[in-house]
Amino acid sequence: MPAQPEIDALRDAAIPDRALFIGGRWVQASDGGRRDAVSPIDGATLTTLAEATAADAGAAVRAARAAFEDGRWSRMAPMARKTVLHRFADLVQSHALELAVLGVRDNGTEIGMALKAEPGSAAATIRFYAECADKIGGEIAPTPDGTLALVHREAIGVVGAIVPWNFPLMIGAWKIAPALAAGNSVVLKPAESAALSLLRLAELAQEAGIPDGVLNVVTGAGPVVGEAMGLHPDIDVLAFTGSGATGRRLLEYSARSNMKRCYLELGGKSPNIVFANAPDLEEAAQAAANGIFRNSGQVCIAGSRLLVENSIHDEFVRRVVEIAEGLTVGDPLSLDTDIGAVHSQAQLSGNLAAVDKARNEGGTVLTGGKRIREDSGGYYMAPTVVDRVAPTAALARNEVFGPVLAVTGFADADEAIALANGTDYGLSGAVWTADLSAAHRVTRAVKGGLLHVNTYGGSDITVPMAGMKQSGNGVDKSMHAFEKYTDLKTVWMKL
Ligand code: NAD
């Protein structure tokens, strides 16, 4: 962990105006459009970004296609791709502090978390897939009559990656690293409000030796650049993380254009289920608070619903409230801060409206529910706990993506499972119990791609990240991610 003076030395560093990265060159938007990058820390303008047009997105796709077809990367020896990707991971690691501070200034995540989850995770991800580059291959099928059937695993072509603002480097790396390791070219679209660290990442990719045109980064509006990518006939795969509403649009774009494959990592309303016989209720309370309040709840797998067995409800919730009230919310670039800024004014307003609605639907706000540190000019919200949330209330069903915990009691395991599965989502969740059978039963019955027992938020590049129900489809992370970025081709040979 760096010392505070090292962070402070970077906190006001000037950030140059940024352009689009297309075909290995930095170019302006074709109509000269620009957008301010605003910091959630204090509302100040950090720099300006090129605001691409649909035509610019098309230029990026053309550059990616040309690079793919001429084989400068797609037909490079896998071991050589591995070497370049390792160099890329080394550069991300050696620039970790710079990348983390830049990202925090742009999106407001507390620096302790950002260091681990952003450059730390991105470097580990790139390194993991670098290692895989010369280890994924085809098969020879065991045909009944011994005829030779070769099953090749091939790069697909041009991957469009569209990512959100909460963890741009981590989620960006989850898409681009396996796509590149398999030999594809990529057009990456960052979120409008958190592009700076990804633009810096593109510079590091070029420095590492990723050939021009293989990785392109286009900043701009979702409904312009993202739509142009979604409808583009020459993008083969869309790899997306973001909201369900945008995910639906991408499926429509695909259907209206070339039926490109769409892999969607969407939101969640993940249940943290605490039984009275949990081995350590204090640890469970700490994890319940961490699971919803870190990064101001702007975490796809946030444990936003706390389901507590009725017999311990009051005492357990009292402890969670106590922990919430003890958290330091403030300057995300201070190492003393537990919780940084909410990403934007719009996000903050949405969070506050969700609390108001919960109150109107019968919930009891035990703590928080308000904006704080308004004088800073930034966007901060007190960690919020709403008790007695009815399963039918909006707060029990809809993702807020803010530091708002919905608490509901349950009588037994059957009721806990029914409550847990009572939303359209199926992303994550946890069970806290000392009863091994209950742990198995509940984790098997709850719909979710990432479940925990007596812990929350376990994460590593070696394990898949996948949603069920309306939390999405397809897998990020682990070797399984290659399914998205490769095609299987069988060649029968008469000998
Ligand atoms: P969002 O859907 O608004 O934006 C995500 C990306 O889509 C951005 O780059 C945006 O510009 C782009 N976009 C917006 N409109 C578009 C359009 N019409 N066509 C094409 N692209 C468009 O989501 P957000 O607010 O940036 O992110 C928050 C959401 O992401 C939450 O719902 C959260 O749960 C989800 N998320 C999921 C995961 C996961 O792995 N499952 C991880 C992080 C965030």
Residues whose N, C-alpha, C, O or C-beta is under 5 A from the ligand:
A	BS01	NAD	I162 V163 P164 W165 K189 P190 A191 E192 G220 A221 G222 P223 G226 E227 T241 G242 S243 G244 T246 R249 E265 L266 G267 G268 C300 S471
